[in-house]
Amino acid sequence: MLQESLIADLVTELPAAVRLQRLVSTLRSHFSCGAVGLLRLEHDVLKPVALHGLVRDAQGRRFVVAQHPRLAAILASRNPVRFEPESELPDPYDGLLAEQPGTALPVHDCMGIALYVEGRCWGVLTLDALEAGSFSPAAVYELQRYSLLVEAAVRMTELEQANRALRLNHQTDEQSFEPRVKQGYELIGQSPAITRILQELSVVATSDLPVLLLGETGVGKELFARHLHRNSNRAKQAMIYINCAALPESLAESELFGHCKGAFSGAHSERAGRFEAADNGTLFLDEVGELPQAVQAKLLRVLQNGEIQRLGSDKTRQVNVRLVAATNRDLKQQVKDGEFRADLYHRLSVYPLPIPPLRERPEDIPLLAGHFLELNRSRLGLRALRLSMDAELALMSYSWPGNVRELEHVISRAAIKALSQGASRADIVTLEAILLDIDSVPATLLHNEQNDTSAFNGIALKPAVNQLQRQMIQQALAQHDGSWSLAARQLEVDPSNLHKLAQRLGLK
């Protein structure tokens, strides 16, 4: 039955993400386990591609192989690996199975197999269960048998993504549409807004057009700039970063264009500037709206004819630089106010690209939270780090004025607070809503035992209704051990409508 289902999905025309998601769902049902994960290996980091049975933030986690002995053991073997229930090796999914919402239970049975595509290790397939003895020797044999079909599905998906990338004039070089990147420089998100921006960047990256990234502080403009560079024809050359807001006016020209010996007091030797360092590569000017006007004029000359002149020198030098700029300011208004040169603005904004704030893409909050949870688990040497249901609800309801950077800081502070209040590094550490220290709607609701309407004072109607719906769905799931059908019955709604509502509210 399983073989027929997997083969049917192989020969059916399906979107890549749908095919892999159906694959892990089918495997979970067949093996009657708590969770199934399909993870791709990228620079010694395993990245979830399709998951079933895990909490939402697991999709945003990145597992460094060296820090997860079970994953390392699976990768080291060409055969299936099963870990005995009494194994002392921590499981990367401890506390993350969605089977028991609101609880921090360790995994009691686990097996996995490394997947190979065209002779190279592509990643791993993992199966986890809360009940000891879930995987028999026969199940281990079946996993090896069906892994060939899983590898075929993965290969088909990679080919489809590569073809899609080619249609977008994107150079793949044995990569899928989403480039393989080192941990710490990855754009994480699956919202329509982020998907659209990544597609735009992949197209404009192949040109040498200047790009102006616009967005609030903390949205991650530098990450978008790095993504642009990695997908450009200059990817093998350097991307040089410079924070214009941190440049003293007296040194800005020297930093950008370099100087000769004796050009000014303290110039004891000749020095190349950032433009020369970025020759044949990319120069990223962060907070470009902060540049002094005198430097703006010289920057315009470089953009017009590709020539720079070191401070104190009469000699001009040719440079070939792709310029990417970013600002959280309204440059159009600065032009009107005479604070920014209009001609430079038009040169920089050949392709302006607004980056949406986090509050406009709530679907990405759980993924980003998972990413930061795993980073802090690693930094603090914890066995496992997770969110309580109340904490996740609080994150989803907060407006995030500081955007992604604020989310990172909130989770880092909460993790440290949990340790300072007595949490053991050897346990599954759960971050409760109160540790987040953010002013959000659910924090009021969840601590209001009477649950009266005063909890909604000062809140607009739509977010208040959304919040109440989220809370009722979460509570129903908790009461019925994560069963959506039983939760739908309690809430007196059709199960399919409940799933649609949960997706709209960011609960799936």
ABEGO torsion letter per residue (X at the ends): XAAAAAAAAAABBBBAAAAAAAAAAAAAAAAGBABBBBBBBBGGBBBBABBBGBBAAAAABBBBAAABAAAAAAAABABBBBBBAABABBBAABGABAABBGBBBBBABBBBBBBBBGGBBAEBBBBBBABBGABBAAAAAAAAAAAAAAAAAAAAAAAAAAAAAAAAGBBAGGBBABBBBBBGABBBEABAAAAAAAAAAAAAAABABBBBBBEBBGAGAAAAAAAAAAABAAAABBBBBBBAAABBAAAAAAAAAEBBBGABBGBABBBBBAAAAABGBBBBBBGAAABBAAAAAAAAAAAAAGBBBBBGBABBBBBBBBBBBBBABBAAAAAAAGABBAAAAAAAAABBBBBBBAAABAAAAAAAAAAAAAAAAAAAGBABBBBBAAAAAAAAABAGAAEAAAAAAAAAAAAAAAAAAGBBAABBBBBBAAAAGBBBAAAAAAABAAGBAAAABGBBAAAAAAAAAAAAAAAAAAAAGGBAAAAAAAAGBBAAAAAAAAAAAGAX
